[in-house]
């Protein structure tokens, strides 16, 4: 039973990264888009660490950290575009 729960959390972390990528390409307001991506990425990192299986921890954490970095760069770019 615990193994299935860990697998589910791992799948959810990968799904969170994919959802962040989808939101990155949607034409929403840059600031709102960055906030949504950031929150989904933080949730995905939590899922990845909760799975406690090495493959999901590495894949989920790295992919969600990359999307969290993209959200940060999107916020910076939105501020520069206002200048």
C-alpha positions in Angstrom: 0.0 0.0 0.0 2.8 2.5 0.9 4.5 1.7 -2.4 1.4 2.7 -4.4 1.1 6.0 -2.4 4.8 6.8 -3.1 4.3 6.0 -6.8 1.2 8.3 -6.9 3.2 11.1 -5.3 5.9 10.6 -7.8 3.5 10.7 -10.7 1.9 13.8 -9.3 5.3 15.6 -9.2 5.9 14.8 -12.8 2.3 15.9 -13.6 3.0 19.2 -11.8 6.0 19.8 -14.0 4.1 19.1 -17.1 1.2 21.4 -15.9 3.8 24.2 -15.3 5.1 23.8 -18.8 1.6 24.1 -20.2 0.9 27.2 -18.2 4.2 28.7 -19.4 3.0 28.6 -23.0 -0.6 29.8 -22.3 -1.2 33.5 -23.2 -2.1 34.8 -19.8 -0.8 37.9 -18.0 3.0 37.4 -17.3 2.7 38.1 -13.6 -0.3 35.8 -13.1 1.4 33.1 -15.2 4.6 33.3 -13.1 2.6 33.0 -9.9 0.7 30.0 -11.1 3.8 28.3 -12.3 5.6 29.0 -9.1 2.9 27.6 -6.9 2.5 24.5 -9.0 6.2 24.0 -9.0 6.4 24.3 -5.2 3.6 21.8 -5.0 5.4 19.4 -7.4 8.6 19.6 -5.3 6.6 18.7 -2.2 5.1 15.7 -4.1 8.6 14.6 -5.3 10.1 14.8 -1.8 7.1 13.0 -0.4 7.5 10.1 -2.8 10.8 9.1 -1.2 11.8 7.0 -4.3 15.1 8.1 -5.8 13.9 8.3 -9.4 10.9 10.5 -8.6 12.8 12.6 -6.1 15.4 13.5 -8.7 13.2 13.8 -11.8 10.4 15.6 -10.0 12.6 18.0 -8.0 14.9 18.9 -10.9 12.0 19.5 -13.4 10.0 21.5 -10.9 13.1 23.5 -9.9 13.7 24.3 -13.5 10.1 25.6 -13.9 10.4 27.6 -10.7 13.4 29.2 -12.2 11.5 30.0 -15.4 8.8 31.6 -13.3 11.3 33.8 -11.6 12.8 34.8 -15.0 9.3 35.5 -16.3 8.7 37.9 -13.4 12.0 39.6 -14.1 11.2 39.9 -17.8 7.8 41.3 -17.0 9.3 44.0 -14.9 11.9 44.9 -17.6 9.2 45.1 -20.3 7.5 47.8 -18.3 10.5 50.1 -18.6 
